[in-house]
Amino acid sequence: MFLSRIVLRDLDSIDSPASMASSKKVVTRDEWERKLRDVKIRKEDMNRLVMNFLVTEGFVDAADKFRIESGTQPEIDLATITDRMEVKKAVQSGNVQEAIEKINDLNPTILDTNPQLYFHLQQQKLIELIRAGKISEALEFAQEELAPRGEENQTFLEEIEKTVALLVFEDIKNCPYGELLDVSQRLKTASEVNAAILTSQSHEKDPKLPSLLKMLLWTQNQLDEKAAYPRINDLTTAELQDPSI
């Protein structure tokens, strides 16, 4: 990634339309690998990047082993990861009330200061009632718990209407909002909860590694317009592919 930025800088001289139209600069594998060796990245920085990913994604056992093996200290108490993952797991399994109780046990100010998160948890609870076929309970819950919030917030009201619409269709496949019953909706809510807890712990809500990989892909796309070079096409292997000339 740092190398790509360096090459982008070095290729500024061929940005003119005339040079672009004629040919691209060709960077050989030997030249590319030489530039790679010239880029100095501290092992400590790489270790912190790995620890950041493990902590943010909730891999507590892996984070603890990595702490012992690398000597890299996590930015938060690893014990809090277990609590956070229990909340996330509860949402993913549809036990919303359990999740709410665990969040309050962990930090009661999270839901007090984040009305949107609390609404989405309540919305998820309504979805779970509908999923279970508890129609009367779902209608009562929507009227008593969600409707008052919809009166105060137009966005909340629209989301309530979409959720209640699930009750109108006997065949959910014909409902335009049937995706609310997909597992992906649970995962979306769980991700929002996870981010809120991390923020309350003064930790980044998203791991840095995926953002860096996205930056790598963007940089390669920029380089593609200017040069032929050894490219990483598969991020899982990070193998360099020789440029096509």
C-alpha positions in Angstrom: 0.0 0.0 0.0 2.8 2.4 0.9 4.6 1.2 -2.1 1.6 1.9 -4.3 1.6 5.5 -3.1 5.2 5.9 -3.9 4.7 4.5 -7.4 1.7 6.8 -7.9 4.0 9.7 -7.0 6.7 8.5 -9.3 4.3 8.1 -12.2 2.9 11.7 -12.0 5.2 12.6 -14.9 3.2 10.5 -17.3 -0.2 11.9 -16.5 -0.5 13.9 -19.7 -3.0 12.7 -22.3 -0.3 12.3 -24.9 1.8 9.9 -22.8 -1.2 8.1 -21.6 -2.4 7.5 -25.1 1.0 6.2 -26.2 1.8 3.5 -23.7 1.8 2.7 -20.0 4.9 2.5 -17.9 6.0 -1.1 -17.3 7.3 -2.0 -13.8 9.1 -5.3 -13.8 8.8 -7.8 -10.9 12.5 -7.2 -9.9 11.9 -3.5 -9.8 8.7 -3.8 -7.9 10.2 -6.2 -5.3 13.2 -3.9 -4.9 10.8 -1.1 -4.1 9.0 -3.4 -1.7 12.2 -4.1 0.2 12.9 -0.4 0.5 9.6 0.2 2.3 10.3 -0.2 6.0 7.3 -1.2 8.2 7.9 -1.8 11.9 6.9 -5.2 13.2 5.3 -3.5 16.2 2.9 -1.6 13.9 1.9 -4.8 12.2 1.3 -6.5 15.5 -0.9 -3.6 16.7 -2.8 -3.9 13.4 -3.5 -7.6 14.0 -4.4 -7.0 17.7 -6.8 -4.2 16.6 -8.6 -6.7 14.3 -8.8 -9.5 16.8 -10.2 -7.2 19.5 -12.7 -5.4 17.3 -14.0 -8.6 15.8 -14.2 -10.2 19.2 -11.7 -13.1 18.9 -10.8 -13.0 22.6 -8.9 -16.3 22.7 -6.9 -15.5 19.7 -6.2 -12.0 21.1 -5.0 -13.4 24.4 -2.7 -15.9 22.7 -1.4 -13.2 20.3 -0.8 -10.9 23.4 1.4 -13.6 25.0 3.3 -14.6 21.8 3.9 -11.1 20.5 4.0 -9.0 23.7 1.4 -6.7 22.1 -1.0 -5.2 24.7 -4.6 -4.7 23.7 -6.1 -1.3 24.0 -9.0 -2.6 26.2 -9.5 -5.3 28.8 -9.9 -8.6 27.0 -12.6 -9.6 29.6 -14.9 -7.0 28.1 -14.7 -8.7 24.7 -16.5 -11.8 26.1 -19.3 -9.6 27.5 -19.6 -7.8 24.1 -19.7 -11.1 22.2 -22.4 -12.4 24.5 -24.6 -9.4 23.6 -23.9 -9.8 19.9 -24.7 -13.5 20.1 -28.0 -12.8 21.8 -29.1 -10.4 19.0 -27.9 -12.8 16.3 -30.0 -15.6 17.9 -33.1 -13.4 18.2 -33.0 -13.0 22.0 -33.3 -9.3 21.9 -34.6 -8.7 25.5 -31.6 -10.7 26.8 -29.3 -8.5 24.7 -30.9 -5.4 26.1 -30.4 -6.6 29.7 -26.8 -7.5 29.0 -26.1 -4.1 27.4 -27.5 -2.4 30.5 -25.4 -4.6 32.8 -22.3 -3.7 30.7 -23.0 0.0 30.5 -26.5 1.4 31.2 -25.6 4.7 29.4 -25.3 3.1 26.0 -29.0 2.8 25.3 -29.8 6.0 27.2 -27.6 8.1 24.9 -28.3 6.2 21.7 -32.1 6.4 20.9 -31.6 5.0 17.4 -29.8 1.9 18.6 -32.6 1.3 21.2 -35.3 1.8 18.6 -33.6 -0.7 16.3 -33.4 -3.3 19.1 -37.1 -2.7 19.8 -37.8 -3.1 16.1 -35.8 -6.3 16.1 -37.9 -7.5 19.0 -41.1 -6.8 17.0 -39.6 -8.7 14.1 -38.9 -11.7 16.3 -42.5 -11.7 17.6 -43.8 -11.7 14.0 -41.3 -14.5 13.1 -42.7 -16.6 16.0 -46.3 -16.0 14.8 -47.3 -14.1 18.0 -49.5 -11.7 16.1 -51.5 -10.3 19.0 -48.4 -9.7 21.1 -46.7 -8.2 18.1 -49.5 -5.7 17.5 -49.6 -4.8 21.2 -45.9 -4.3 21.4 -45.9 -2.1 18.2 -48.7 0.1 19.6 -47.3 0.5 23.1 -43.6 0.5 22.6 -42.8 1.6 19.0 -45.7 3.8 18.0 -44.9 6.6 20.5 -41.3 6.8 19.1 -42.7 7.0 15.6 -44.7 10.0 16.5 -41.5 11.8 17.4 -39.3 10.6 14.6 -40.4 10.3 10.9 -37.6 7.8 10.1 -38.7 5.6 13.0 -42.3 5.8 11.8 -41.4 4.6 8.3 -39.4 1.7 9.7 -42.3 0.8 12.0 -44.7 0.8 9.0 -42.4 -1.5 7.0 -42.1 -3.9 9.9 -45.9 -4.0 10.6 -46.5 -4.6 6.9 -45.1 -8.1 7.5 -48.4 -8.9 9.3 -50.4 -8.1 6.2 -48.9 -10.8 3.9 -49.7 -14.4 4.4 -46.8 -15.3 2.1 -43.8 -13.3 3.2 -42.2 -13.8 -0.2 -44.8 -11.4 -1.6 -44.0 -8.7 1.0 -41.7 -6.0 -0.3 -40.1 -5.8 3.2 -39.7 -9.6 3.6 -35.9 -9.1 4.0 -36.6 -7.9 7.6 -37.1 -11.5 8.5 -33.7 -12.6 6.9 -30.8 -13.5 9.1 -29.0 -10.5 7.6 -31.3 -8.2 9.5 -30.3 -9.7 12.8 -26.6 -9.4 11.8 -27.2 -5.7 10.9 -28.7 -5.0 14.3 -25.9 -7.0 16.1 -23.3 -5.1 14.2 -24.8 -1.8 15.3 -24.8 -3.0 18.9 -21.2 -4.1 18.6 -20.2 -0.7 17.3 -22.0 1.1 20.0 -20.3 -0.9 22.8 -16.9 -0.4 21.2 -17.5 3.4 21.0 -18.5 3.4 24.7 -15.1 1.8 25.4 -13.3 4.5 23.5 -12.3 1.9 20.8 -12.7 2.1 17.1 -16.0 0.6 16.0 -14.5 -0.8 12.8 -11.2 -2.8 12.5 -8.4 -1.0 10.6 -7.3 -4.0 8.5 -10.4 -4.1 6.1 -10.1 -0.4 5.5 -6.4 -0.8 4.6 -7.3 -3.5 2.2 -9.9 -1.3 0.6 -7.3 1.4 0.2 -5.0 -1.1 -1.4 -7.6 -2.0 -4.0 -8.3 1.7 -4.7 -4.6 2.4 -5.1 -4.2 -0.5 -7.5 -7.1 0.8 -9.6 -5.4 4.2 -9.8 -2.2 2.5 -10.8 -3.9 0.5 -13.5 -4.5 3.7 -15.4 -0.9 4.6 -15.5 1.2 1.4 -15.5 1.6 -2.3 -15.9 3.0 -3.8 -12.7 3.0 -6.9 -10.5 -0.6 -6.8 -9.1 -2.3 -8.5 -6.2 -5.5 -10.0 -7.6 -6.2 -12.4 -4.7 -6.1 -10.7 -1.2 -6.3 -14.1 0.5 -2.9 -15.1 -0.9 -1.4 -11.7 -1.6 0.6 -13.2 -4.4 2.0 -10.8 -7.0 0.9 -11.5 -10.6 3.3 -10.5 -13.3 2.2 -7.6 -15.4 0.6 -8.3 -18.8 2.6 -6.4 -21.4 
